Amino acid sequence: MNHEIFEALFDIVTFFNQPQQDRHLLQAARVQLDPAALPIVVRVGRHPGLSIGELADQIGRNHSSISRQVDKLMAAGWLEESERRDQRVRRLTLSPAGQRGLTQIKVAREAAMQEKLAGYSDAEQAELLRVLRRLAKTLLTK
């Protein structure tokens, strides 16, 4: 059973990590953003104040790659640096424009998920949410 659970989770992660999914989402949201930058915007939106190193660890890319992407997002007006307490660490937040863009992305994502889950009853969706939240908590507890 554990193997089947892993395989199902792997399939879900694969779905969400496909670049064409990000392109489709950004197109539906009518947002001009490099799909490679989407994970950065989403994570900073969920957890303001993340550092570049923390982003690199979470996304699974090297520090210099994330740093270059962050510089582009700052130049495009999506990200801002939060107050620096340590000059060596850049902490990031979404700019007002970044917040608006992320809101558009969330609306498009909600519509896409609603379409994908249309065959599930409200009770099934509620049970799925309950089990996924429990699993996330279990996996993220150290």
N, C-alpha and C positions, 0 to 999 in steps of 0.2 A: 504493500500500500504506500509506503513512504516513497518508493521509487516513482510511482504514478503521480503522487503529489508533486514531487520535484519536477517531473516531466511537464505537468500542467502549468506549474509556475514558470518554468523555462519558456514554454510556449507564450505565456502572457508577457514576459519580459521581452522576448523576441519581437512580439507584435509592437510593443511600445518603443522599442529601440530602432525600428526600421525607419531610415531617413525619409522614405516616401510618406510615412504616417505624419511626420513633422511637417513636411511640405504641404500635405493636404490640409492639416490643421491650420497652418499659417495662412493658406489661401482662403479657407473658409472664414477665418477671423478677419481677413482683409488687412493683414499686418505685414509690413515690409521688415523682415528679419531673416537673417541667415539661419537656416535650420540648425546648424551646428551650435548656434548661440541659445537656442530654446532651452536646453537643460539649465543653463546658467541663469537665465531670466526667471524660470520657474522656481529654482532653488532659492535665489535671492528674494523673490517675492514671498516664498513660504517662510524663509528664515533670514530676515534683514540682519545685516551685520556680519555675514559670513566673510571669511577671508579668502583670498585666492588659493591658499594652501588647502583650506577646508573644501572649497569647491573642487579642486583637483582630485582630492581623495574621494569625494562623493561621486564625481562623474567618471573617474577612472582615466583621466588624461594627465599628462605631465604639467607641472607648474607653469612652464614657459608658454605652452599652448593655451592654457586658460588665461594667463596674463595678457597675451596678445588679443584674445577674444574679448576680454574685459576692456582693454584699451579701445577696441573698435566700438563696443557697446557704450562706453563713456562718450566717445566722439560723436556717436549717433544720437546721444541724448537719452539712452535707455537706463543707464546706471549712474550713480553718484557715489563718491566716497563718503562714508560717515566720518564723524570726528575721529581723528587719529590720536590715540593715547600712546601708541608705540609706533615710532616712525618707520619701523621695519615691516609693519603689517598693515595692509590696505583692507579695510572693512567696507563692505559694499551694501548699498540700498538701491531700490528702484527710484528713479526720478519720477516726478509727476507724469511725464510722458510714458515712462516705462510702466507705471501703474495702470495707466489707461490702456496701453497695449496688452498687458497681462489680463486685464478685465475682458478685453475682446477675445483673447485666447481662451479664457475660462468659459465664456459663453459658447464659443464654437466647440470646445471640448465637451461641454454638457450636452449640446445638441447631438454630437457624434455618439456619445455614450447612450443617450436616450434611444437613438436609432438602433445601436448594437444590442441593447437590452430590451427592445420592444417585445420580444417573445417571452419575457419573464414577467410573471405577475408581480404586483406590488409586494406581496408576501415573500416571494422568491428573491426579489431585489433587496428587501429588508434583511432576509437571512444571509444573503451573500455579503452584504455590507457588514453585518455582525461578525461573520466568520473571518472576513478579510481584516477587519480591525483587530480582532483577537490574534490572528496570525502575525500581523505587522507588529503588534506589541510583543509577542513572543520572540519573533526574530530580532527585534531591535533591543531587547533587554539584554544587558551585558551580564 
